Every structure is written in structure tokens, then in C-alpha cells.
Amino acid sequence: MSSSTPSAPVDEIADAAPLSLCALEPYVPADRLVAEMVPPPRFDSVRFRTYLPDSNQPSQSAAVSVLEGFAGGLGGAHAVGGARRGFLGFGRAKAPKAPAGPRGVYLDGGYGVGKTHLLASLWHATPAEPELKAFGTFVELTNLVGALGFQQTVRTLSGHRLLCIDEFELDDPGDTVLVSSLLGKLVEAGVALAATSNTLPGKLGEGRFAAVDFLREIQGLSAHFRTLRIDGEDYRHRGLPEAPAPYSDDQVTKAAYATPGSSLDDFPHLLDHLSRVHPSRYGALTDGLTAVCLTDVRPVPDQSTALRLVVLADRLYDREVPVLASGLPFDRLFSEEMLNGGYRKKYFRAISRLTALARDAKRLAEAV
């Protein structure tokens, strides 16, 4: 494959050219997928005490109180007796049956109200060893099932005290049945659940497929959770200046060459490359990057491409990788049809996160 990295300016001298994401096709073994089910770097140090509730939104403070109590209730004895489990969870005693009623909490609210912060805080506050807790996005959970198989995933996770699922969204009927079955098995094994989403449990899948045909599965999912509504505005833009306007190709290229560990790619070529890399590998694709520099940002051509870009945006945001770009601003990535469709909340989340990362990248452009 020929590199899509733009040429360096003739007047620029650099010790090393930036990386090209289009030249990378990382392999991620199954054991890494399991080992990485922890809060991402952005949320490694968050705690309930570092969450700053909006004084105008009492539901935010209320959610903290409920989650602190939920975490405290997970400190009792577990079937594995606190013993360390081996990879893939063999050799453990069977967990007790779960108590009646909801075995989890479900944080519902718009993007940018701090749901992931609270979910990661719950993971940190739960009194169990890290290997007895799991944290991952919905996409990462379904990818784990794809890598290990359904039964092996059940065995791997059934000895956990807590499973946290971020960005819980159902995109197709297959995922509905898969996740409903998986969570049912885990609840039976005594695993507590916590999830975040922009969609109430009973509304998952609405607008994307014939949800009425899978109503039983969706209602089954809802029964596992107590819903906590978190109101508020996007904290990433609360009281902050607008994201910087896109830069020129020359500015982006110079910044990439001046920033060790950065990548430089043409946006259309990167979108094409993402179609050949499984979304479960997007985290590995961004390993070690200090910045992502993109030229010729333009509207995303179709929904499949748009959903892949959403996953990449999530992984970059998790890892706090700034994004410097030329072309169109990020709020023009998705068409009006996309923004009004069934995946609109995913697209708004991506715009919000990319805008925050673009703001972080402003210093890179100003340094050259």
C-alpha cells in the first residue's frame, strides 16, 4: 500500500517523519482484549470526589450518592472467594444465584454530562481486585464475544464482581439477542452490572431496526437495571471557547513533523483504511500516539464509514490524543440525514469528543 502521508514542506527539516495510521494494521490477541477491560487512560484517576456536579442539575449529585451506595454493596463475599483467576476463568467455583430484582444500574443522559466519569469512578470504588472487575465499551464487549466465543466469554466474565459497559447501544437485532443472553448468564452467575447510554433501556435499538420484533429481548435487558437519569449540558463545552477553526494543510503538516510521536494522514484515505481494520483494533491503532494530524477533512460519505469513525473518535478521546485537522470543521462531518437518524446520539458524541480533542491540539499548531 502506498503511503497517504502528505509530503513535508520543502522548508521543513525533521529528524523523523510522522507515522501514518494507514500503514498500520495491528493484531490484537484475545488475552489483550481481556486484560485491557479496565478504565481507559483518560479515566484512570477519576473518582467520585473528582466529579463536579452542576449545581443546577440535582440529578447529578443524586447519581453520585446512589453509585457510592451501589459500590459499597459489592464488597461482600463472592463465589471465587477473592482468589485470583487465570486467563479465561477456568478453575473457579460456581457463583451463587443473583438476588431478585435489578442487578445493575443504568446511567442515562445526554453526551458530556459525565456518565463515563461516574462509571469509571464506580469501577475504582468497587472493593475488589482489578481482575475481578471489567470495564469496556459496548463495542469492546461484543468484540470480546467475537474473539472468544459466547460460552468462553461467559466463563471469563462470570467470576467478576462487576461488569461496567460504557456507551451501551444496540445497532442490530443480532447484538440485541447476543447481549441479552450474555447479561442474563452473568446476572445468574452473580455479576453486578453498570452501564451508560444516551438511550433508556426500553428504547434501545429504536429507529435502527424493527425493535418490536425483539421486544422480549429488549425488555429482558431493561429488567437487569435500575435507571438513573443524569441531566445537564455537555461539560466539554460548558463555559469554554468554541473549538478552533480548521488549519491549513501546510500548518497541519508542519505541526506533525514538529511533534514527535504524531501521525499524519489524508482524511479520505484514513476512512478507507478503517474499513480494512476491525474496530476492536482501533485502540491498538492509536497506541503510543502523541497527536493525530489530518488533512482534507470532508463529510463522511456513508453510515458504515461514519460508525467506524465514531469508534476511532472514542478511542482517541479515551487516550487523550489531540487531533489537528485541515478541511471542514468536525461539526460538518455528518449529513443532516445522519444527525436526524437512529444513530444521531453516536454522531453527536463523536462531534463533541473530536471538538474537545481539536481544542487540545491548538497548542501544537501555535508551537510552529
C-alpha positions in Angstrom: 0.0 0.0 0.0 1.4 3.4 -0.9 1.6 5.9 2.0 -1.1 8.5 2.1 1.0 10.8 4.3 1.3 14.2 2.7 4.8 15.4 1.7 6.7 17.6 4.2 7.1 21.3 3.4 10.3 21.9 1.5 11.5 24.3 4.1 10.8 21.8 7.0 13.7 19.7 8.4 12.8 17.0 10.8 14.6 14.2 12.5 11.9 11.7 11.7 8.7 11.7 9.6 5.4 11.3 11.4 3.7 8.0 11.4 0.9 7.1 9.0 -2.2 5.3 10.5 -2.9 4.0 7.0 0.3 2.0 7.2 -0.7 0.2 10.4 -2.7 -3.0 10.7 -2.3 -4.1 14.3 -3.0 -7.6 15.6 -4.7 -7.8 19.0 -4.7 -11.2 20.7 -7.7 -12.3 22.7 -5.8 -12.1 26.0 -5.1 -8.5 25.4 -8.8 -7.8 24.9 -9.4 -9.3 28.3 -6.5 -7.6 30.1 -7.5 -4.2 28.7 -11.0 -4.3 30.2 -10.2 -1.5 32.6 -11.0 2.2 32.5 -9.0 3.9 29.7 -6.2 6.3 30.5 -8.4 9.4 30.5 -10.4 7.9 33.3 -7.7 6.1 35.2 -7.5 8.7 38.0 -11.2 9.8 38.2 -13.1 9.2 41.4 -16.5 10.2 42.8 -14.8 13.1 44.6 -13.4 14.4 41.4 -16.8 14.6 39.7 -18.1 18.2 39.8 -21.9 18.1 39.7 -23.7 21.0 38.1 -25.4 22.9 40.9 -28.4 23.4 38.5 -28.8 19.7 37.9 -29.7 17.9 41.2 -29.8 14.5 39.3 -26.0 14.6 39.0 -25.4 14.8 42.8 -28.2 12.2 43.3 -26.4 9.8 40.9 -23.2 10.1 42.8 -24.9 9.1 46.1 -26.7 6.1 44.5 -23.5 4.9 42.9 -21.4 5.2 46.1 -24.0 3.1 47.8 -24.0 0.6 44.9 -20.3 0.2 45.1 -20.3 -0.3 48.8 -22.9 -3.1 48.4 -20.5 -5.0 46.2 -18.0 -5.6 48.9 -19.4 -8.9 50.2 -18.1 -12.4 49.7 -18.1 -13.7 46.2 -18.1 -17.3 44.9 -14.4 -17.0 43.9 -13.5 -16.0 47.4 -11.3 -13.2 46.2 -8.9 -15.7 44.6 -7.1 -14.7 41.5 -8.5 -16.2 38.4 -6.4 -17.5 35.5 -6.9 -16.3 31.9 -10.3 -17.3 30.5 -11.6 -18.0 34.0 -11.1 -21.8 34.4 -11.0 -23.5 37.9 -13.5 -21.3 39.7 -16.3 -22.4 41.9 -19.8 -21.6 40.6 -21.1 -18.3 41.7 -24.3 -18.0 43.7 -27.6 -17.2 42.1 -28.3 -13.5 41.9 -30.8 -11.8 44.1 -34.2 -10.9 42.8 -34.8 -7.5 41.2 -32.4 -5.4 39.2 -28.8 -6.4 39.5 -27.4 -3.3 37.9 -27.5 0.5 37.4 -28.0 2.2 34.1 -26.9 5.8 33.7 -29.0 7.6 31.1 -28.3 11.1 29.9 -27.1 13.2 27.0 -23.5 13.3 25.9 -21.0 15.2 28.0 -22.8 15.0 31.4 -20.1 12.9 32.9 -21.6 9.4 32.7 -18.3 7.7 31.8 -16.6 9.6 34.7 -19.2 8.2 37.0 -19.0 4.7 35.6 -15.2 4.6 35.9 -15.5 6.0 39.4 -17.8 3.1 40.3 -15.2 0.7 38.9 -12.5 2.2 41.1 -14.7 2.4 44.2 -15.8 -1.2 44.0 -13.9 -3.1 46.7 -12.5 -5.9 44.5 -9.2 -6.7 42.9 -8.8 -5.3 39.3 -9.0 -8.8 37.8 -12.4 -9.2 39.4 -13.8 -6.1 37.7 -14.2 -5.4 34.0 -14.8 -2.1 32.2 -15.3 -1.7 28.4 -17.5 -0.1 25.8 -20.4 -2.0 24.3 -18.4 -2.4 21.1 -15.4 -3.8 23.0 -17.8 -6.3 24.8 -19.2 -7.6 21.5 -15.7 -7.8 20.1 -14.7 -9.9 23.1 -17.5 -12.3 22.3 -16.3 -12.4 18.7 -12.8 -13.2 19.7 -13.5 -15.8 22.5 -16.9 -17.2 21.5 -20.1 -16.8 23.6 -19.6 -19.7 26.1 -15.9 -18.8 26.7 -16.9 -15.1 27.3 -19.5 -16.2 29.9 -16.8 -18.3 31.7 -14.3 -15.5 31.5 -16.6 -12.8 33.0 -18.8 -14.9 35.3 -16.3 -14.8 38.2 -16.3 -11.0 38.2 -17.8 -8.8 40.9 -18.7 -6.1 38.4 -19.0 -5.5 34.7 -19.2 -1.9 33.5 -20.4 -1.3 30.0 -19.9 2.2 28.5 -21.8 3.6 25.6 -24.5 0.8 25.6 -26.2 0.9 22.3 -27.8 -1.8 20.2 -27.2 -1.4 16.5 -28.8 -4.6 15.1 -31.0 -7.5 16.1 -28.1 -9.9 16.4 -26.5 -7.7 19.1 -29.8 -7.5 20.9 -30.1 -11.2 21.3 -26.4 -11.7 21.9 -26.1 -9.1 24.7 -29.4 -10.1 26.3 -28.3 -13.7 26.5 -24.8 -12.8 27.8 -26.0 -10.4 30.5 -28.7 -12.9 31.6 -26.0 -15.5 32.1 -23.8 -13.1 34.0 -26.5 -12.0 36.3 -27.3 -15.6 37.1 -23.7 -16.0 38.0 -23.9 -13.2 40.5 -22.1 -10.5 38.4 -23.3 -6.9 39.1 -23.8 -4.7 36.0 -23.4 -1.0 35.4 -23.9 0.7 32.0 -24.1 4.2 30.4 -26.0 5.2 27.4 -27.9 8.1 25.8 -30.9 5.8 25.4 -33.2 4.4 28.0 -33.1 0.5 28.2 -36.6 0.1 26.8 -35.7 2.3 23.8 -32.5 0.6 22.8 -32.5 -0.1 19.1 -35.3 2.3 18.4 -35.0 3.9 14.9 -32.4 1.4 13.8 -34.2 -1.9 13.2 -37.6 -3.5 13.8 -37.3 -3.3 17.6 -40.8 -4.5 18.1 -39.7 -7.9 16.8 -37.2 -8.1 19.6 -39.3 -6.6 22.3 -38.9 -9.5 24.6 -35.1 -9.4 24.5 -35.0 -5.6 25.0 -37.4 -5.8 27.9 -35.2 -8.5 29.4 -32.2 -6.2 29.2 -34.2 -3.4 30.9 -35.2 -5.7 33.8 -31.5 -6.1 34.8 -31.1 -2.4 35.5 -32.2 0.4 37.8 -32.2 3.6 35.6 -30.6 6.8 36.9 -31.3 9.8 34.8 -28.5 12.3 34.6 -29.5 15.7 33.3 -27.2 18.5 32.2 -25.3 20.1 29.3 -22.1 18.9 27.7 -19.4 19.7 30.2 -16.8 19.7 27.4 -18.2 22.9 26.1 -19.6 24.4 29.3 -18.2 27.9 29.6 -15.3 27.1 27.2 -14.5 28.9 23.9 -15.5 27.3 20.6 -13.2 24.8 19.1 -10.5 26.3 16.9 -11.3 26.6 13.2 -9.5 24.0 10.9 -6.0 24.9 9.9 -4.4 24.8 6.5 -2.8 21.7 5.1 0.6 23.3 5.5 0.0 24.2 9.2 -1.1 20.7 9.9 1.8 19.1 8.1 4.4 21.3 9.8 2.9 20.6 13.2 3.0 16.8 12.5 6.7 17.0 11.6 7.4 19.1 14.7 5.6 16.8 17.1 7.5 13.5 17.9 5.2 10.5 18.0 2.4 12.1 15.9 0.7 10.7 12.9 -0.2 12.4 9.6 -2.8 11.2 7.2 -5.1 12.3 4.5 -8.6 12.0 5.9 -10.3 10.2 3.0 -7.5 7.7 2.9 -7.8 7.1 6.6 -11.5 6.4 6.3 -10.8 3.9 3.6 -8.1 2.2 5.8 -10.5 1.9 8.7 -12.8 -0.3 6.6 -9.9 -2.9 6.5 -9.2 -2.8 10.2 -11.6 -4.4 12.7 -12.9 -1.8 15.2 -11.6 -4.0 18.0 -8.1 -3.0 16.9 -8.7 0.8 16.8 -7.3 1.2 20.3 -4.1 -0.6 19.2 -4.0 1.5 16.1 -3.6 4.6 18.3 -1.0 3.1 20.8 1.7 5.5 21.7 0.4 8.4 19.6 1.0 11.9 20.9 -1.2 13.6 18.3 -3.3 12.7 15.2 -2.9 15.2 12.3 -5.4 15.0 9.4 -5.6 16.9 6.1 -8.6 17.4 3.9 -11.3 16.6 6.4 -14.6 16.3 4.5 -18.1 14.9 5.1 -18.3 11.2 5.8 -19.7 9.5 2.7 -22.0 6.8 4.3 -23.3 5.4 7.5 -20.9 2.4 7.7 -17.9 4.7 7.4 -19.5 7.1 9.9 -19.9 4.4 12.6 -16.3 3.3 12.2 -15.2 6.9 12.7 -17.3 7.1 15.8 -15.3 4.2 17.3 -12.0 5.8 16.4 -13.1 9.1 17.9 -14.0 7.2 21.1 -10.6 5.5 21.3 -8.7 8.8 20.7 -10.8 10.5 23.3 -10.2 7.7 25.8 -6.4 8.1 25.2 -6.4 11.9 25.3 -4.8 12.1 21.8 -5.2 15.6 20.4 -6.5 15.9 16.8 -5.2 18.7 14.5 -7.0 19.0 11.2 -7.5 20.9 8.0 -10.6 21.0 5.8 -14.1 21.1 7.2 -14.8 21.6 10.9 -15.8 18.5 12.8 -19.4 19.6 13.3 -19.9 19.2 9.5 -18.7 15.6 9.3 -22.1 14.0 9.3 -25.0 14.8 7.0 -28.4 16.1 8.2 -29.9 12.8 7.4 -27.3 11.1 9.7 -27.8 13.6 12.5 -31.6 13.0 12.4 -31.4 9.2 12.1 -31.2 6.3 14.6 -27.5 6.8 15.3 -27.7 10.5 15.9 -26.6 10.3 19.5 -23.4 8.4 18.5 -22.7 11.1 15.9 -23.3 14.0 18.4 -21.0 12.2 20.9 -18.3 11.9 18.2 -18.6 15.6 17.3 -18.4 16.6 21.0 -15.3 14.4 21.6 -13.5 15.4 18.4 -14.2 19.1 19.1 -12.6 18.7 22.6 -9.6 17.0 21.0 -9.3 19.7 18.4 -9.2 22.2 21.2 -6.4 20.2 22.9 -4.5 20.3 19.6 -4.5 24.1 19.3 -1.2 24.3 21.2 0.5 22.1 18.5 -0.3 24.5 15.7 0.8 27.5 17.8 4.1 25.9 18.5 5.3 26.0 14.9 
